[in-house]
Amino acid sequence: MKPKIKMPVIVEGKYDKIKLSSVIDATVITTDGFGIFNDEKKRAYLRRICSGGVIIATDSDGAGKVIRGHLSGVLPPEKVHNVYIPKIKGKEKRKASPSKEGFLGVEGMDAGVIRGLFEPFAEDENGAKCEITRADLYGYGLCGKPDSAAKRKALCGRLSLPDDLSSKALCEALGRLYNREELDKAVKELFGEDNGQNI
């Protein structure tokens, strides 16, 4: 069983996210490498979603250090928890050659190592659960319907969230930032009374 991590985890890229998601149960957000430097909307999103704390897990190379430093300057220092990936020489399976500095990144870490690094942040079975589910999103017309993508984009714009969130990522973000009543109000204000939850 995957350990449940209450705080969102920030990593550099999609392969890091895939690896972590296979080992821990957490909301994992990517910086898209150095893309975070020019993405004010994502930085604002991270500031909002880290109200209960956030874990930064970047690679243990120079680029990872720069990204971690940038995030530490953007986010409230008292909310930031750092997980440091061990410096292990090697090459990720999907790559033709090692990274510039020759160390494995998050995606190359052994599952047992990752589990051990995140164990201190794990919550028990009675920990907080996301209050917003995909069934809720379906009821609002935000997933599973022809105009769902457009509605999600409009809602994200209204709530100052990144407008390219998938239904799963939107569910996770809303579950950390809003309850059902607050979401119901926002949806009705944006799409009208008939677009409230109807499941």
KAGIQUI-V575554 format. One line per field, one symbol per residue. psi: psi as a letter, one per 30 degrees, with the letter a starting at -180 (. if undefined). burial: b if it has 24 or more other ideal C-beta (glycine too) atoms within 12 Angstrom, else e. A space follows every 10 residues. Layout:
# KAGIQUI-V575554
psi->???
burial->???
This chain:
# KAGIQUI-V575554
psi->kkkkjeklkk leleeeeeee ffeljljkkl fhbgffegie eeeeeeeefg eglkkkillh aeeeeeeeee effelkeffk kkkkkkjkka kkefkfllle fglkaeffkk eeeeeeefef fkllfglklk fkleeeeeef gflglegeee eeeeeeeegh lkggkleeee eeeeffflle eeeeeeeeee flefglkg.
burial->eebbbbbbbb bbbebbbebb bebbbbbbbb bebeebeeee ebbebbbbbb ebbbbbbbbb bebbeebbeb beebbeeebb bbbebeeeee ebeeeeeebe eebbbbbbbe eebbbebbee bbeeeeeeeb ebbbebbeeb bbbeeeebee bbebbbeebe bbbebebebb bbbbbbbbeb eebbebbeeb beeebebee
